[in-house]
Amino acid sequence: MKKIFAKKVKMTQLWKGDSVVPVTVLELKKKNENDTLEGFSVGEKVSVSGLSKGRGFQGVVKRHGFHGGPATHGQKNRMRAPGSLGPTAPQRVVKGRKMAGHMGMERAHVKNLLVANIDLEKGILMLRGAVPGMRGTVVEVIKK
């Protein structure tokens, strides 16, 4: 199992025949002399870990996929409200309740991304598909 760290540069596309392949361009971050792309080959599968994009404070509809309340039956300003917070018996909000709060900036792991292209001189690795995080973040690429 080989592990390297790379900086996410951008998303782009490659033309393969008549089809378009979406790729993410990663630039190798050398922590020591042993970090190289020589163990990777085009067409093999890798896993990528990194921090997801931060989205700030979000409500329950965007954060957890709640459907919101009805538009009628006396509801006025409760369209995107979470609804009931639980039973009256414990007289508190139970831990783990899905509520509004900070969304994103969590460790995300994407498996089985194909290596689309490699440039050994520039230290660039192109992976087919999306990689977690925004441009400029450092991700961890793991070859099995």
N, C-alpha and C positions, 0 to 999 in steps of 0.2 A: 504494500500500500504506500503510494507516494503522495506527499502533501506539499503544495506550494501556496504562496500568497500572491494575489494579483490585484491590480487596481482596475475597477470597472471604468472603461473609457467611454463607450457609447454603444447604442444599438444601431445596426445597419442591416443591409441585405446583400446577399450574394446571388448571382445569376448562375444556375446550373441547368444548362440546356434551355428549355422553355419555361422553367419554373423559377420562382423567387424563393430563396431560403432566408428567413430572418435569423440573424446572428447577433451575439453580444461580443464585443471586442474587449479582451482583457489584456492588460500590460503587466508583465512579470515584475514583482517587487523583490529584489535580491536582498535577503537578510545576511547571506554568506555566499561563498564561492560555489557551494554545492547546489544552489538553487538554479536549475536549468529546466528547459522544456524538452530535453532529449528523451525522457521516458514516455512522452506522450506521442500518439500517432493518430492520423486522421481516421475517423470512423469509430473510434473507441468511445465507451461511455464513461463519464465522470460524474461526481457529485459536487455540488457547490453549496457552501454555507456562508451566510452574511447577515447583516442587519437589514431588515425590511425598511421601506420608506416610512418616515414619520408623518402622521396626518393630524397631529395635535389633538385637541379636545373635541370629541365627536359624540353625537347623540346615539340612542339605542337603535334607531333605524339603520344608520350607516354602519355602526360598530358591530352590531349583533344580528342584523337582518330582521328586526321586528317589523310587523306589518302596520302598526299604528292603529288608532281607534277608528270607529265609524264616522262618517261625515254627517250623519243625521242623528236622530233620537236625542236631541238636546246637547249635542257636542258642539262646542264653539271653537276653543283654542286647544283641543286635545288631540289633534291629528297625529302628531309624532311622539306622543307621550308614552312612557313605558307601561302604564297601567298599574295594577296592584303590585305592591312590593312584598306581599306574603300574608300569611294568616295572622290573627290577632293573638294567638296563644303565646309565642315567645316574647312578644312586645318589644321586638327589635328587628332590625334587618339582618337576615341570616347571611353569614359569610359566603362569598361566591356568587351573590345575586348579580345577574347581568344588568348593568346600569351604564349610564353615560360616563365617559372618562377618556383617558389618553389612549390613542390608537396608533399602532405601528411602532417602529424602532424596537422590534423584537427579533430574536435570532430565527432566521428562516433557513430551511434546508431543502434543496431541490436535487432530486436524484435522476440518474439516467439521461444526462444531457450529452448529445453527440458532439465530438470535436469536428468542426467543419473545416478548419484551416489552421496552419501553424507557420509562423515566421520566426525561425530560430535566431537570425541576426538581430532583429529588432526586439525580440522577446515578446511577441504578440501571439495570443491564443484566441481563436474564434470558436465560440460554442453556439450550437444551434438552439435557439430558444431564448427565454428570459432568465436573467440572473437576479436574485434579490438585491435590493438596495438602489440608491441613486448614483448618478455618475460621480466618480471620484472616491467611492468607498472601497475599502479593502475587503476582498472576499477570499475564502479558503477553498481551493480546488483540490479534490481528493480523487486519486486514481486507484481503483480497486485492484 
